[in-house]
Amino acid sequence: MNISWILTTYETMATVSASNIEDPPSTVATLTVRVIRSFEHRNIKPLVLHNVNLGITTEEFMEIADKEIQIRPGIPPPVRKYKYDTLKILHTAHGAKTNNLAINLEDDENLILKETISLQDSGVKNETELSYFKREDYEKFKANPHIVW
């Protein structure tokens, strides 16, 4: 077999593969929302949402999450009836994770999503994990991060 033919074929394949790498970022994502009912008791229920449009605002996404919490089987009534008002990025895909099992207590200014900004502009990407909680409970837990059990 001719070695130059093999190298030429390989270079052509590499060029074709490289041209497909620069795809535009997707505006649809799968997100995991950790619905946190209690920080102290680590009462957390996961909610996986597929085909989420990253162009919607945080406020619109919270409305979607609230509706899903109400209709999803396996979510107990205390979690369904609680009022959540804040979303925070826990971690993104292939990113560093926090040591705290309940929530990331650092960098609130950058990681807490603002209601009027789109998810994409807030740094949310495919396979991002978000925490959904009541802000008042979070502030109490942050001041005294004590786990009961």
GINORQUI-V813905 format. One record per pair of residues at least 4 apart in sequence whose ideal C-beta (glycine too) atoms are under 6 Angstrom apart, sorted by the first residue. I is the first residue (numbers start at 0). J is the second residue. Records with the same first field share a line. If there is no record, write none. Layout:
I=J, J
This chain:
26=53, 54
27=50
28=51, 53, 125
29=49
30=48, 51, 127
31=45, 47, 128
32=46, 64, 129, 131
33=43, 45, 130
34=44, 46, 131
35=43, 130, 132
36=42, 78, 81
37=42
38=101, 140
39=147
40=147
41=101
44=74, 78
46=67
53=118, 119
54=117
55=59, 60
56=115, 117
57=86, 112, 114
58=114
60=118
64=131
67=71
68=74, 79
69=79
74=78, 79
76=80
83=131, 132, 133
84=133, 134
85=132, 134
86=112, 129, 131
87=110, 111, 130
88=110
89=103, 128, 130
90=94, 96, 128
91=124, 127
92=126
97=103
99=104
102=130
104=141
106=110
107=111
112=121
116=120, 121
118=123
123=127
132=137
140=144
